[in-house]
Amino acid sequence: MWLYLAAVLAGLYLLRRWHRERQMEPGLSEKYVLITGCDSGFGNLLARQLDARGLRVLAACLTDTGAAQLRAATSSRLQTVLLDVTSSQSIAAAAAWVQERVGDQGLWGLVNNAGTTIPSAPNEWLTKDDFVKVLDVNLVGLIEVTLSLLPLVRRAQGRVVNVSSVMGRSSFFGGGYCISKYGVEAHSALLHTHSFGVQVPIIKPGGFWTGMIDPTTVVKDFRYLWEQLPVEIQANYSHHYLETCEYVSLWPQQSLVAPAPSACRAGVTPSAHPVAKSSVLLHCLSSSHPSHVAGVAAHTLLARFPRSYDAAGWDARLALLPLSY
């Protein structure tokens, strides 16, 4: 009896949530959305998706090349602006540019997507500047962009969507990346508490194939950092710690094509060092469909009742986030 009742209540709850999440905000074609980090990756895919759905997309890119390529692939509605989130002058200029476009209507959505992982290594390999390089992009830059545009978002009674990570709950590697994502979580919670009329949902992607986890890039950066270490620190590690696996040489740099199973097996042979093993396994187990993250971000922006926290990727939903509690 009680089991039956619990099943019925759970079914009603899921049905109600499904119904709520299907409801979209009205007047989407009139809403402005600014997305940072649109040169490539999640930001680029999200800009294209929202443009295809008729929104007025303001895409912030780091380079002229990235901006030109995005404009060429989208409609005339989409506008681009150059933005370096580590530069206060660039942020101020971009905020003024956005103000000119949105006017009294305000900014419906701000998606803080710009991010970096490099350099990433055991913490004792890194310097203060190595940590600052990542934190300036992923956390400090995100905060400054948000504060600069918050009045425009509040005017539209809109929302700030922060792209965090499952690494904001569980730290699997050293460097500034995981630290920055923990900071994004804390900043978002405080912003949600104190910014009346503004929703601050968070997206937590799992592993997806982007340039940030390309094994070739990761191992190359590790090798560079290793060569800068004092001898006494190197002595604490295996002599063969940085021997790369065959997998790295098999994978074309910046490739987004799924590796063959034989390539994955080659990448985790017993002779491979731990850094190469973890890098290859992360890439092999990650999803080859980063558009899933863009889809979650689009729903978070457009739904009348967005989730406060939403995971992207089955690894995040079923393993990494549950294990972090």
C-alpha positions in Angstrom: 0.0 0.0 0.0 2.6 2.5 1.1 4.9 1.5 -1.8 2.0 2.0 -4.3 1.2 5.4 -2.8 4.9 6.5 -3.0 5.1 5.4 -6.6 1.9 7.4 -7.4 3.3 10.5 -5.7 6.6 10.2 -7.4 4.9 9.9 -10.8 2.7 13.0 -10.1 5.8 14.9 -9.1 7.7 14.0 -12.3 4.6 14.8 -14.4 4.3 18.2 -12.8 8.0 18.9 -13.3 7.8 17.8 -16.9 4.8 20.1 -17.5 6.5 23.1 -15.9 9.7 22.6 -17.8 7.9 22.6 -21.1 6.6 26.1 -20.6 8.7 28.7 -22.4 9.0 32.4 -21.9 6.8 34.5 -24.2 8.2 37.0 -26.8 11.5 35.3 -27.4 12.1 37.1 -30.6 12.3 40.4 -28.7 14.8 39.3 -26.1 18.5 40.1 -26.0 21.0 37.6 -24.8 24.8 38.1 -24.4 27.1 35.1 -24.4 30.8 35.2 -23.6 33.4 32.9 -25.1 31.7 32.4 -28.5 34.8 31.8 -30.6 34.3 28.1 -30.3 33.0 25.3 -28.0 29.8 25.6 -25.9 29.4 29.4 -26.4 29.6 29.2 -30.2 27.1 26.3 -30.3 24.7 28.1 -28.0 24.9 31.4 -30.1 23.9 29.4 -33.2 21.1 27.6 -31.4 19.6 30.8 -30.0 20.0 32.6 -33.3 18.1 29.8 -35.1 15.3 30.2 -32.5 14.9 33.9 -33.4 16.5 35.6 -30.3 18.6 38.7 -30.6 22.0 37.2 -29.8 25.0 39.4 -28.7 28.0 37.1 -29.1 31.2 38.1 -27.3 34.3 36.7 -28.9 38.0 37.0 -28.0 39.3 37.3 -31.6 38.2 38.9 -34.9 38.5 35.6 -36.6 36.1 33.9 -34.2 33.6 36.7 -34.6 33.8 36.7 -38.4 33.3 33.0 -38.6 30.3 33.1 -36.3 28.7 35.9 -38.2 29.2 34.0 -41.4 27.4 31.0 -40.0 24.3 32.8 -38.5 21.6 35.3 -39.5 21.9 39.0 -39.6 20.2 39.3 -36.2 23.3 38.0 -34.4 25.8 40.7 -33.5 29.4 40.2 -32.2 31.6 42.2 -30.0 35.2 41.6 -29.0 35.6 40.9 -25.3 38.6 40.0 -23.2 37.2 39.1 -19.8 40.6 39.6 -18.1 40.6 43.3 -19.2 38.5 45.9 -17.3 38.8 48.3 -20.2 37.4 45.6 -22.6 34.6 44.7 -20.2 33.6 48.4 -19.8 33.6 48.9 -23.6 31.5 45.8 -24.2 29.0 46.8 -21.5 28.6 50.2 -23.2 28.1 48.5 -26.5 25.4 46.2 -25.0 23.7 49.2 -23.5 23.5 50.9 -26.9 21.8 47.8 -28.4 19.3 46.9 -25.7 18.3 50.4 -24.6 15.5 50.6 -22.1 14.4 47.0 -22.8 17.4 45.6 -20.9 19.3 42.4 -21.3 17.2 39.3 -20.9 20.1 36.8 -20.5 23.8 36.9 -19.7 25.6 33.6 -20.2 29.0 33.5 -18.6 30.7 30.8 -20.6 34.3 32.0 -21.3 36.8 29.7 -19.6 40.2 28.0 -19.7 41.9 25.1 -18.0 45.6 25.7 -18.9 47.9 25.5 -17.0 46.7 22.4 -15.1 49.1 20.2 -13.2 49.9 19.1 -9.6 49.7 22.2 -7.5 53.4 22.2 -6.5 54.4 22.4 -10.1 52.7 25.7 -10.5 53.4 29.3 -9.6 51.1 32.0 -8.4 50.9 33.4 -11.9 49.7 30.0 -13.2 46.8 30.1 -10.9 46.0 33.7 -11.6 45.9 33.1 -15.3 43.0 30.7 -14.9 41.2 32.5 -12.1 41.3 35.8 -14.0 39.3 34.2 -16.8 37.0 31.7 -15.1 36.2 33.6 -11.9 37.3 37.2 -11.6 36.4 38.0 -15.2 33.0 36.3 -14.8 32.3 38.4 -11.7 33.3 41.7 -13.4 31.3 41.0 -16.5 28.3 40.1 -14.3 28.6 43.3 -12.2 28.9 45.5 -15.3 25.8 44.1 -16.9 23.6 43.3 -13.9 21.7 46.6 -14.0 20.7 45.8 -17.6 19.6 42.2 -16.6 17.6 43.5 -13.7 15.9 46.0 -16.0 14.6 43.1 -18.1 13.8 41.0 -15.1 16.1 38.4 -16.8 18.6 35.9 -15.7 22.4 35.3 -15.4 23.4 31.8 -16.4 26.8 30.7 -15.1 28.6 27.8 -16.8 30.2 26.0 -13.9 31.4 22.3 -14.1 31.2 19.0 -12.2 34.7 20.1 -11.1 32.9 22.8 -9.0 31.9 19.9 -6.7 34.8 17.4 -7.1 38.5 18.3 -7.7 40.1 15.7 -10.0 43.2 17.6 -11.0 45.4 20.5 -9.9 45.7 24.1 -11.0 43.2 26.9 -11.0 40.3 25.3 -12.9 38.6 23.4 -10.1 39.3 26.3 -7.7 37.6 28.7 -10.1 34.6 26.5 -10.5 34.1 26.2 -6.7 34.2 30.0 -6.7 31.6 30.3 -9.5 29.3 28.2 -7.4 29.7 30.4 -4.3 29.4 33.6 -6.4 26.2 32.4 -8.1 24.6 31.5 -4.7 25.4 34.9 -3.3 24.2 36.7 -6.4 20.9 34.8 -6.4 20.4 35.8 -2.7 21.1 39.5 -3.1 20.0 40.3 -6.7 16.3 40.8 -6.4 14.4 40.1 -9.6 17.3 38.3 -11.2 17.5 34.5 -11.5 21.0 32.9 -11.4 20.8 29.3 -12.6 24.0 27.2 -12.9 24.9 24.7 -15.6 27.3 21.8 -14.6 28.7 20.1 -17.7 30.4 16.8 -17.4 33.1 15.6 -19.8 32.7 16.9 -23.4 35.1 16.9 -26.3 36.5 20.4 -26.6 40.0 21.7 -27.1 40.3 22.0 -23.3 40.8 18.3 -22.8 42.7 17.4 -25.9 45.3 14.9 -24.7 48.0 16.3 -27.0 47.6 19.8 -25.5 47.4 18.5 -22.0 50.5 16.4 -22.2 52.4 19.1 -24.0 51.6 21.6 -21.2 52.6 19.0 -18.6 56.0 18.5 -20.3 56.6 22.2 -20.3 55.8 22.6 -16.7 57.9 19.6 -15.7 61.0 21.1 -17.4 60.6 24.3 -15.3 60.6 22.4 -12.0 63.5 22.4 -9.6 65.4 19.1 -9.4 64.3 18.4 -5.8 60.6 18.5 -6.9 61.3 16.3 -9.9 63.0 13.8 -7.6 59.7 13.3 -5.8 58.2 11.8 -9.0 59.0 8.8 -11.1 61.8 9.2 -13.5 59.4 8.2 -16.3 56.5 10.3 -15.1 56.2 12.2 -18.3 56.6 9.4 -20.8 53.7 9.8 -23.2 51.5 7.0 -24.5 51.1 6.0 -28.1 47.6 7.4 -28.0 48.8 11.0 -28.1 50.7 10.5 -31.3 47.8 8.7 -32.9 45.3 11.5 -32.2 45.4 14.5 -34.7 45.6 17.7 -32.7 42.3 19.5 -32.2 40.4 16.6 -33.7 36.8 16.3 -32.7 36.4 12.8 -34.3 35.8 9.9 -31.9 39.0 7.8 -31.4 38.8 4.2 -32.4 38.5 1.7 -29.5 42.1 0.5 -30.4 43.3 4.1 -29.8 41.7 4.2 -26.4 43.2 0.9 -25.5 46.6 2.1 -26.6 46.2 5.1 -24.4 45.8 3.1 -21.2 48.5 0.6 -21.5 50.4 -0.3 -18.3 53.5 1.5 -19.5 51.6 4.8 -19.8 52.3 7.4 -17.1 49.4 8.4 -14.8 49.1 11.9 -16.4 48.7 10.4 -19.9 46.3 7.7 -18.5 44.0 10.2 -16.9 44.1 12.5 -19.8 43.3 9.8 -22.3 40.6 8.2 -20.2 38.9 11.6 -19.7 38.8 12.1 -23.4 37.7 8.6 -24.2 34.9 8.6 -21.6 33.7 12.1 -22.5 30.8 12.8 -24.9 31.4 13.7 -28.5 28.3 15.9 -28.6 29.0 19.3 -26.9 25.7 20.5 -28.4 24.1 18.8 -25.4 25.5 21.5 -23.2 24.3 24.2 -25.5 20.8 22.6 -25.4 20.8 22.7 -21.6 21.9 26.3 -21.6 19.2 27.2 -24.1 16.5 25.6 -22.0 17.8 27.3 -18.9 17.5 30.7 -20.7 14.2 30.2 -22.3 12.1 28.1 -19.8 9.7 30.0 -17.6 10.8 27.8 -14.7 14.5 27.0 -15.1 16.2 24.7 -12.7 18.6 26.4 -10.2 21.2 23.7 -11.0 21.2 21.6 -14.2 23.8 19.0 -15.2 24.8 18.3 -18.8 26.0 14.9 -19.7 25.2 11.4 -18.4 28.5 11.2 -16.6 27.6 14.3 -14.6 24.0 13.2 -13.9 24.6 9.6 -12.9 28.1 9.5 -11.5 30.2 12.6 -10.9 27.6 14.8 -9.2 26.0 12.0 -7.1 29.5 10.9 -5.9 30.4 14.5 -4.9 27.8 14.4 -2.1 
